[in-house]
Amino acid sequence: MASIVIGLADVLLDLGVNVALVQNPEATQAHFDTAWTIRLVQTSVATAIVIFAAPFAAAYFKDPRIEPVLYVMSMSLLIAGMENIGVVAFQKELRFGAEFRFVFMRRLAGFLVTVIAVWFLRSYWALVIGTLAGRIVGVLLSYAVHPMRPRLSLAKFREIFSVSQWMLARSIGGYIETNLHRALVGRSSSAATMGAYTMADEISAMPTGEILAPLNRVLFPAFAASRDNLQELKRLFLRAQSVQALITIPAAVGLALVADDAVRLLLGDKWLVAVPFIQVLTMVNVSQALTTSSSYVLIVLGKVRHSVISMWLLICIFGVLAVTVFEGAKPLEIAWLRLIVGTCGGVGIACWLLVRALPIVRYRELFGTSVRPILGSAGMAVALIAAAPYIQLPIGAAIFAKIALGTTTYLTLVLAMWRLAGKPEGAESYLLNMAKMLVERLRN
């Protein structure tokens, strides 16, 4: 519950300065200094807002424990604003090895501190301590891994703001889209139900978020470098879209199919209430994942305004339906509403906007990137459902057997359809070539 408030305060002032720096091929030290200053001001104001809002948040969620948590967690925003803006150059210059090491060490530090704190405290305060530790380590590492030393400056404010004003609207929309359903659940349900729903939402996002986040950090600068060559931009986008669909769709469907066993093994029987939420929200994250690459193309082509308007339109549709037609809906019904709106409206609008912004892309090419993954995942689901009664093994072994069966079935079906289609250029050929190159390197 506290993280919802923290995220809201953070996103309300997020001007997306990182995007402005990556998108600008001629960014100078003055641009980096201005971006760092804007971000520092943003996080300082956000910290003050969280401190002011803490008692009101506790009253809204009807839980007084939120207030002291917010007072401490607000400091994480201020600390994050001090991070060296120079690390953005890793992404801008396509130095992904350096960026990976920085992000990994920062997350690892927060994770280890959290686990240690959990062991000694046995309390939710361990999560707060881990968050603060991750932010502090991130700041220290940022200055250790990059030589840039930013200074206070607003010399390039107008130039950066011309790009980031729409990114602010996009960030706010993205936050509301991600957390509106949680707020509705938290308002009408107990803290235990809210915890199960939030846990389910985070677990369901793992197949898409953990896989796509690193890919997206690579794609955006790659798209930006090709914005003057539309044919190359189209080629990169279709390949990225097909690879994402080939990996994320079966991963999400597979998680939904083994959710019951996975929750029993990893979290225990007391978390079984989260299983139906996981199964629905996993599909929500698939629909969102399939529109991620197109949104980056719109930003690169200067069409971010269209993406923002469509995002807010979907938010309004979901919000109006949730408080009118589905007023008083149960958490699972809210999850289903989110799935319907996101799939029927979100994917369709994203495809339409992309074709308008990049006319050399055809609808059949867009749909073609997902046809084989969808059919293969459907076949995988049928195989797992049919085999489930016959897999009478200990829970750990059962999960392993289901994963093995699902993976084998999916790969067999997808490769068979790819061969029947004449082995066209796409995700399958790209990944097979990458696998061959990896094998050759290992041999040498």
Order of alpha helices (4+ residues) and beta strands (2+ residues): alpha-alpha-alpha-alpha-alpha-alpha-alpha-alpha-alpha-alpha-alpha-alpha-alpha-alpha-alpha-alpha-alpha-alpha-alpha
